[in-house]
């Protein structure tokens, strides 16, 4: 696997392999079941705004468009507070246990530090033990999400990198 920023050419392989994900993986990432990714969602995912979004993938060591994408991590700055960003991460069950989730999360954290984001957060299903354990190991704090049973908000406070 190669970890790299997402490319527009990754849209077709991501769309074509979405059906390989099991319902639990999809539910844990999107917080509900999806049968496919719509064109607009794929376009947003594969064309992140350089100023406010960052998307990184773990893929086969082939050119974008040819490589199977096994994991995706995305963050988006809060439009009201650009020092905060929400993340989402999905690692296919085919590659669970290889450390890709940790590697992708570390890349998101690195981007936050380099781009003056001081708080990274995400909502995680309370039965997503692997993500909650990873978050705890990386220093994320857990809080409940009022009005959203079954969800836990995890937050990491960051200091920006000094250059």
Order of alpha helices (4+ residues) and beta strands (2+ residues): beta-alpha-alpha-alpha-beta-beta-beta-alpha-beta-alpha-beta-beta
